[in-house]
Amino acid sequence: MKKSKIVLPLITILVMTLFSSCASNGYTAHQHGFFYGVIHGLVFPFALISKLFTNEYGLYAENNTGFFYWLGFIIGIFGLGGGGRRAASRR
């Protein structure tokens, strides 16, 4: 029982570290569109945590297409909370 209480936080930290390495990059010649916005919205919490410790990671892509990137970004952020509500409603 105590082993599982230690393993879960370690796995969580490992996964957060792996996902924060996929945080959005800075200015590039490629413009990021809707689907990149969704991906960047999903990794936003991990990018935010890494941003607290270092200034190397961006929170969003600076060179984006505008409205559709931001729409995807917001959908990605809201997509993170959807699973928790479904699980809570089953109880």
C-alpha positions in Angstrom: 0.0 0.0 0.0 2.8 2.5 0.9 4.7 1.5 -2.2 1.8 2.7 -4.4 1.7 6.0 -2.6 5.4 6.6 -3.5 5.2 5.3 -7.1 2.3 7.4 -8.3 4.0 10.8 -7.5 7.2 9.6 -9.1 5.4 8.6 -12.2 3.5 11.9 -12.3 6.8 13.9 -12.0 8.3 11.8 -14.8 5.3 12.3 -17.1 5.3 16.0 -16.4 9.0 16.3 -17.2 8.5 14.4 -20.4 5.6 16.6 -21.5 7.2 19.8 -20.5 10.1 19.0 -22.9 7.4 19.2 -25.7 6.4 22.7 -24.7 5.9 25.1 -27.6 8.9 26.8 -29.2 9.7 30.4 -29.9 9.6 32.2 -33.2 10.2 30.1 -36.2 9.5 30.6 -40.0 6.6 28.0 -39.7 3.3 29.4 -38.7 1.4 27.3 -36.2 -2.3 26.7 -36.9 -5.3 25.2 -35.2 -4.0 21.7 -34.4 -0.7 23.1 -33.0 -2.9 25.3 -30.8 -4.8 22.3 -29.5 -1.5 20.5 -28.7 0.0 23.6 -27.1 -3.2 24.0 -25.0 -2.9 20.4 -23.8 0.8 20.8 -22.7 0.2 24.3 -21.3 0.1 23.2 -17.6 3.5 21.4 -18.0 4.9 24.4 -19.9 3.8 26.7 -17.1 5.5 24.5 -14.5 8.7 24.5 -16.5 8.4 28.3 -17.1 8.5 28.7 -13.3 11.9 27.2 -13.1 13.6 28.3 -16.3 13.0 30.9 -19.0 13.8 28.5 -21.9 10.2 27.3 -22.6 7.5 29.4 -24.1 3.8 29.1 -23.1 2.5 29.4 -26.7 3.9 29.7 -30.2 4.7 33.3 -31.0 4.4 32.8 -34.8 0.8 31.6 -35.1 -2.0 32.1 -37.6 -4.1 34.2 -35.2 -7.7 33.3 -34.4 -7.6 29.6 -35.3 -4.5 29.0 -33.3 -6.0 30.7 -30.2 -9.3 28.8 -30.7 -7.3 25.5 -30.7 -5.3 26.7 -27.7 -8.5 27.4 -25.7 -10.0 24.0 -26.8 -6.8 22.3 -25.7 -6.9 24.0 -22.3 -10.6 23.2 -21.7 -9.9 19.6 -22.9 -7.8 19.0 -19.9 -10.7 19.5 -17.5 -13.3 17.4 -19.4 -12.1 14.0 -18.1 -12.3 15.0 -14.5 -15.9 16.1 -14.7 -16.9 12.9 -16.3 -15.2 10.8 -13.7 -16.8 12.9 -10.8 -20.3 12.5 -12.3 -20.1 8.7 -12.2 -19.8 8.6 -8.4 
